[in-house]
Amino acid sequence: MRNIIFIFIIYITYISLGLPDSLLGVAWPDMVGEFHVTYSAVGIISMAIAVCTVISSLQTIRITQKTGTGKLVLSSILLTAMGLIGFAFTKNFFLLIVAALPLGFGAGAIDTSVNNYVSSNLKAYHMNWLHAFWGMGATLGPIIMGVVLDNHFSWRNGYLIIGSIQLILAFILLFSLPLWKQNEQKVAIEPNKSKLSFGALLKQKGVMWSLLSFLFYVGIEGTIFLWGSSYLVEIKSVTAASASFILSLFFASITLGRIISGFVTFWLSNPKLLLLSESILLIGICTVAIGRGSILYIGFILIGLGCAAIFPTMMHETPERFGARNSGAIIGFQVAFGYVGVTILPPLLGILFQRVSMNLFPLFLVGFVLILIVVTLLIEKGKTIEPL
């Protein structure tokens, strides 16, 4: 019973990670007028969050060895609460950027430490269900902000509510610290674990391929988040309202797909699940590229289902691919490369789409998925854990 409670608490931490993720995009149209900045200024805030997330993810394992996972996660949730509440009260754009910093630091630490813990100590279905809880948080956040705005309250109230929920989650986590400590004691940390440099880790077979897979996969998600609706409106002649609904089906499919994938792992290995997911993703993108009307709904549902298991499965496969000794450090770099991908690839593609054509949208997605498939096959072909 204690183990079930502990696993549920781990899932709750991922709700806290997902809650703030989509808030800025929903609230920004109302925020921009109050701060008297251009719409593009949101990029400064998102970039600040991304940079702090990358820095945090690279340092997480080192901090975890000193504090333990439970204390680090608790501190990180408090950081995100601080950032959210800071958003709610600041009336200066520069201070808004300052408030964004703890959001990034908190997100990177939660993402890396919890993924490392689950990949090293729990089953593949736990990893998929863990990321399904992220989807619940990422879905719940915009819903709360939407209800606040629809009832003519300030966007600040939405941030204050989400920040308060984070504080409640932190309060729950505070009482679970003994459980984290007991479970960490069962898995002794080697004295030299995760202290290798980036260059040393790259010498291990397959690590660079793995980092590229995270860069391109998260880049795929970010490209769909940012440009999916524009593609539907400009190229497929879909109304803005219908495009918004189709994109919501994509998000819902990711969450549902992760729940389903958890059960699929009982009879499919991680490598087979990866290849199956990448194939479904490829079929979904091609369906959207050639489809019209109701076919577009099917295409985006397939894309969501294809995306669902890829990130959590790659995470869970890390100790198997590269050995438990260095998995923590490698996961930190994987998270960092993922955030680099979502920060760089969608804006660069946006410039290209603007100068050439939005018709390139599915072509680049297909190219990225083919890279994922090739990288998966290369890693599996040469999967040998080499001592460093």
C-alpha positions in Angstrom: 0.0 0.0 0.0 2.9 2.4 0.9 4.4 1.7 -2.6 1.1 2.6 -4.3 0.9 5.9 -2.4 4.5 6.7 -3.2 4.0 6.0 -6.9 0.9 8.2 -6.9 2.9 11.0 -5.3 5.4 10.7 -8.1 2.6 11.1 -10.6 1.4 14.2 -8.7 4.8 15.8 -9.2 4.3 15.5 -13.0 0.9 17.2 -12.8 2.8 20.1 -11.2 5.3 20.1 -14.1 2.5 20.2 -16.7 0.3 22.9 -15.0 2.3 26.0 -16.0 3.4 24.7 -19.5 0.5 26.1 -21.6 -0.5 29.1 -19.4 1.6 31.8 -21.1 0.2 31.2 -24.6 -3.4 31.3 -23.3 -2.9 34.4 -21.2 -0.6 36.4 -23.4 -3.3 38.2 -25.5 -4.6 39.7 -22.3 -1.2 40.3 -20.8 0.3 42.1 -23.7 -1.9 45.2 -23.3 -1.1 45.6 -19.6 2.7 45.6 -20.2 2.6 47.7 -23.3 4.9 45.5 -25.3 4.6 43.9 -28.7 3.2 40.4 -29.2 6.7 39.1 -30.1 7.9 40.0 -26.6 6.5 36.7 -25.3 9.5 35.1 -27.0 11.8 36.8 -24.5 9.9 35.2 -21.6 9.7 31.7 -23.2 13.5 31.9 -24.0 14.3 32.9 -20.4 12.3 29.9 -19.2 14.0 27.5 -21.7 17.5 28.7 -20.9 17.0 28.2 -17.1 15.4 24.8 -17.8 18.5 23.7 -19.7 20.9 24.9 -17.0 18.8 23.2 -14.3 18.5 19.9 -16.1 22.3 19.7 -16.6 23.0 20.3 -12.9 20.1 18.2 -11.4 21.9 14.9 -10.9 24.8 16.6 -9.1 22.3 18.3 -6.8 20.3 15.2 -6.3 23.3 13.3 -5.0 23.7 15.9 -2.3 20.0 16.5 -1.3 18.1 13.5 -2.5 15.3 13.4 -5.1 12.4 14.2 -2.7 13.9 17.4 -1.3 15.0 18.6 -4.8 11.5 18.0 -6.2 9.9 19.8 -3.3 12.2 22.7 -3.7 11.5 22.8 -7.5 7.7 22.8 -7.0 8.1 25.7 -4.6 10.2 27.5 -7.2 7.5 27.1 -9.9 4.9 28.3 -7.4 7.1 31.4 -6.7 7.4 32.1 -10.4 3.6 31.7 -11.0 2.7 33.9 -8.1 5.3 36.4 -9.2 3.5 36.5 -12.6 0.3 37.3 -10.8 1.6 40.3 -8.9 4.2 41.9 -11.1 3.3 45.0 -13.2 6.6 45.5 -14.9 7.8 43.5 -17.9 11.3 43.2 -16.7 10.1 41.7 -13.4 8.0 39.3 -15.5 11.2 38.0 -17.0 12.6 37.7 -13.5 9.6 35.7 -12.4 10.1 33.4 -15.4 13.5 32.3 -14.1 12.3 30.1 -11.2 9.7 28.6 -13.5 12.6 27.3 -15.8 14.8 26.2 -12.9 12.0 24.3 -11.3 10.8 22.6 -14.5 14.3 21.4 -15.4 14.9 19.9 -12.0 11.6 18.1 -11.8 11.8 16.8 -15.3 15.3 15.4 -15.0 15.2 14.1 -11.4 11.8 12.3 -11.7 12.6 10.8 -15.1 15.9 9.5 -13.8 14.2 8.0 -10.7 11.4 6.3 -12.7 13.7 5.0 -15.5 16.1 3.5 -12.9 13.6 2.1 -10.4 10.2 1.6 -12.0 8.6 -0.2 -15.0 8.0 1.1 -18.5 4.3 1.4 -17.8 5.0 3.7 -14.9 7.0 6.0 -17.2 4.1 6.2 -19.7 1.5 6.9 -17.0 3.8 9.4 -15.4 3.9 11.4 -18.7 0.1 11.0 -19.0 -0.1 12.9 -15.7 2.0 15.7 -17.3 -0.7 15.8 -20.0 -3.4 16.1 -17.4 -1.6 19.1 -15.8 -0.9 20.7 -19.2 -4.6 20.3 -20.1 -5.9 21.5 -16.7 -3.8 24.7 -16.7 -5.3 26.3 -19.8 -8.8 25.1 -18.7 -8.4 27.0 -15.4 -7.1 30.1 -17.2 -9.9 29.9 -19.8 -12.6 29.7 -17.1 -11.0 32.7 -15.3 -10.9 34.8 -18.6 -14.4 33.7 -19.7 -15.8 35.0 -16.4 -14.1 38.4 -17.0 -11.5 38.0 -14.2 -7.9 39.1 -14.8 -5.4 36.7 -16.1 -3.5 37.4 -12.8 -6.2 35.4 -11.0 -5.5 32.4 -13.2 -1.8 32.5 -12.4 -2.6 32.9 -8.7 -4.9 29.9 -8.8 -2.3 27.7 -10.5 0.4 29.0 -8.1 -1.8 28.1 -5.2 -2.3 24.6 -6.5 1.5 24.2 -6.8 1.7 25.2 -3.1 -0.9 22.5 -2.2 1.1 19.9 -4.2 4.3 21.0 -2.4 2.5 20.6 0.9 1.5 17.0 0.0 5.1 16.3 -1.1 6.5 17.6 2.1 4.8 14.8 4.0 6.1 12.2 1.5 9.8 13.0 2.1 10.3 9.9 4.3 8.9 7.7 1.5 11.4 9.3 -1.0 14.3 8.7 1.5 13.3 5.1 2.1 13.0 4.2 -1.6 16.3 6.0 -2.4 18.1 4.0 0.3 17.1 0.8 -1.6 19.2 2.0 -4.6 22.6 3.0 -3.5 24.2 5.8 -5.6 27.7 4.9 -6.8 30.4 7.4 -5.6 31.4 8.4 -9.1 28.0 8.1 -10.7 27.0 10.9 -13.1 30.3 12.9 -12.6 31.5 12.3 -16.2 32.0 15.3 -18.5 29.8 15.8 -21.5 32.8 14.9 -23.8 33.3 11.6 -21.9 29.7 10.7 -22.1 29.6 11.3 -25.9 32.3 8.7 -26.3 29.8 6.1 -25.2 28.3 4.4 -28.2 24.9 5.7 -29.1 24.7 8.7 -26.7 25.0 11.3 -29.5 22.3 9.5 -31.5 20.1 9.6 -28.4 20.6 13.3 -27.8 19.7 14.0 -31.4 16.5 11.9 -31.1 15.4 14.1 -28.2 16.3 17.3 -30.0 14.2 16.3 -33.1 11.3 14.6 -31.2 10.7 17.6 -28.9 11.2 19.8 -32.0 8.4 17.9 -33.7 6.1 18.5 -30.8 7.0 22.2 -30.6 6.5 22.6 -34.4 3.0 21.1 -34.2 2.2 23.2 -31.1 3.3 26.4 -32.8 2.4 26.0 -36.5 -0.2 23.2 -36.7 -3.1 25.6 -36.5 -1.6 28.0 -39.0 -1.0 25.1 -41.5 -4.7 24.0 -41.1 -6.0 27.5 -41.7 -3.6 28.6 -44.5 -3.2 25.4 -46.5 -6.3 23.3 -45.6 -8.8 26.2 -45.5 -10.0 25.2 -42.0 -11.6 27.9 -39.8 -9.7 29.1 -36.8 -12.2 27.6 -34.5 -12.0 24.2 -36.2 -8.2 24.3 -36.2 -8.2 25.0 -32.5 -10.5 22.0 -31.9 -8.3 19.7 -34.1 -5.2 20.8 -32.1 -7.1 20.0 -28.9 -7.7 16.5 -30.2 -3.9 16.2 -30.7 -3.2 17.1 -27.0 -6.0 14.8 -25.8 -4.6 11.9 -28.0 -1.1 12.3 -26.5 -2.6 12.0 -22.9 -4.9 9.1 -23.8 -2.1 7.4 -25.9 0.3 7.5 -22.9 -2.3 5.7 -20.7 -2.8 3.1 -23.4 0.9 2.7 -24.0 1.4 1.9 -20.3 -0.7 -1.3 -20.9 1.0 -2.0 -24.3 4.4 -2.2 -22.5 3.2 -5.5 -20.8 3.7 -7.3 -24.1 5.8 -5.0 -26.3 9.5 -4.2 -25.5 10.6 -0.5 -25.5 12.4 -0.7 -28.9 9.4 -2.3 -30.6 7.0 0.3 -29.0 9.3 3.1 -30.2 9.3 1.9 -33.8 5.5 1.3 -33.7 4.9 4.8 -32.3 7.2 6.4 -34.9 5.4 4.5 -37.7 2.0 5.7 -36.4 3.3 9.2 -36.2 4.6 9.0 -39.8 1.2 7.7 -41.0 -0.6 10.5 -39.2 1.6 13.2 -40.7 1.1 11.8 -44.2 -2.7 11.6 -43.6 -2.7 15.3 -42.7 -0.6 16.2 -45.7 -2.9 14.6 -48.2 -6.2 14.8 -46.3 -9.1 17.2 -46.3 -12.1 17.8 -44.1 -12.8 15.1 -41.5 -9.7 13.2 -42.5 -7.6 16.0 -40.9 -9.2 15.1 -37.5 -8.1 11.5 -38.0 -4.6 12.6 -39.0 -4.0 14.7 -35.9 -5.4 12.0 -33.6 -2.9 9.6 -35.2 -0.1 12.1 -34.7 -1.0 12.4 -31.1 -1.2 8.7 -30.6 2.1 8.3 -32.3 3.8 11.0 -30.2 2.4 9.6 -27.0 4.9 6.9 -26.1 8.0 8.2 -27.8 9.4 10.6 -25.1 8.6 8.5 -22.1 9.9 5.3 -23.8 13.2 6.9 -24.8 13.6 8.1 -21.2 12.9 4.7 -19.7 15.2 3.0 -22.2 18.2 5.1 -21.1 19.5 2.8 -18.4 19.1 -0.2 -20.7 20.8 1.5 -23.6 23.7 3.1 -21.7 23.9 1.5 -18.2 22.5 2.6 -14.9 25.8 4.1 -13.8 25.6 7.1 -16.2 21.9 7.2 -16.9 21.3 10.2 -14.6 23.8 12.4 -16.4 22.6 11.3 -19.8 19.0 11.9 -18.9 20.0 15.5 -17.9 21.6 16.0 -21.3 18.6 14.5 -23.0 16.2 16.8 -21.3 18.5 19.7 -22.1 18.7 18.8 -25.8 14.9 18.4 -25.9 14.4 22.0 -24.6 17.1 23.2 -27.2 15.0 21.5 -29.9 11.7 23.0 -28.9 13.4 26.5 -28.5 15.3 26.5 -31.8 13.6 24.4 -34.4 10.0 25.8 -34.4 11.1 29.5 -34.7 13.6 28.6 -37.5 11.0 26.6 -39.4 8.6 29.5 -38.9 11.0 31.8 -40.7 11.3 29.3 -43.5 7.5 28.8 -43.7 7.0 32.6 -43.9 9.5 33.1 -46.7 8.7 30.0 -48.7 5.4 28.2 -47.9 3.5 26.6 -45.1 3.3 23.6 -47.5 6.7 22.7 -46.1 5.2 22.0 -42.7 4.4 18.2 -43.2 7.6 17.7 -45.2 9.8 18.8 -42.4 7.8 16.7 -39.9 8.2 13.6 -42.1 12.0 14.3 -42.3 12.3 14.6 -38.5 10.3 11.3 -38.0 12.5 9.5 -40.5 15.6 10.7 -38.5 14.0 9.3 -35.3 13.4 5.9 -37.0 17.0 5.7 -38.3 18.4 6.8 -34.9 16.3 4.2 -33.1 17.5 1.4 -35.4 21.2 2.6 -35.1 21.0 2.6 -31.3 19.4 -0.8 -31.2 21.9 -2.2 -33.7 24.9 -1.1 -31.7 23.5 -1.3 -28.2 26.4 -2.3 -26.0 27.2 -0.8 -22.7 30.8 0.2 -22.7 32.7 0.9 -19.4 34.0 4.4 -19.2 
